[in-house]
Amino acid sequence: MRYYAIRMKPGQDLKKEMENFVHQKNIKSGIVMTCIGSLNCAKIRLADEDIIKEYNEKFEIISLQGTLSQDGLHLHISLANDKGVCIGGHLMHGCHIYTTAEIVIGESKDFVFKREHCKDTGFKELKIINYTKEKINDNK
């Protein structure tokens, strides 16, 4: 396992910067190990909805989890507002850093993550391939 630690600064778009970092470092099988920080606005897609919810308030990042690859990122975020009320969902572009985001990413050298269309879900879903190109998990 290889590890990366990054700090994002005020005004940066969390998802866009994560995508840029993954491409810059050529990460093929990354996982978000931890993320804490704050946002001054958020855009998330909730479970089983096509609607993107927008929030124009400050939040603490409680957690960020997901898989990272050259084919795309699948990230879920949990946020708490100034009353401690938590919301969460699928991270979208438009979540801007308020003070900081401290992120640690792990990358496995044993396999590659790919994202391919799944006829059952209609989404690009995770396919895990080991470095010898043997399929470990086929979600077709």
BELHU-V864528 format. One record per pair of residues at least 6 apart in sequence whose ideal C-beta (glycine too) atoms are under 6 Angstrom apart, sorted by the first residue. I is the first residue (numbers start at 1). GAP is how many residues later the second one is. Records with the same first field share a line. If there is no record, write none. Layout:
I=GAP  GAP
This chain:
1=105  107
2=105
3=103
4=101
5=99
6=97
7=95
8=9  89  93
10=87
11=85
12=85
13=80  83
14=81
15=76  78
16=77
18=55
22=46
27=41  80
28=84
29=78  79  82  83  84
30=38  75  77
31=75
32=32  33  34
33=71  73
34=70
35=26  29  68
36=25  66
37=24  63  64  65
38=22  60  61
39=20  56  59
40=18  56  58
41=15  55
42=13  17  37  53
43=9  11  49  51  52
44=9  45  48
45=7  44  45  47
46=43
52=40
57=24
58=40
59=20  22
60=20
62=16  18
63=15
64=13
65=11
66=8  9  10
67=7  46
69=44
71=43  44
72=43
75=16
76=14
77=14
78=8  10
79=8
80=6
111=17  19
112=17
114=13
115=9
116=11
117=7
118=7  21
125=14
128=8  9
129=6
130=6
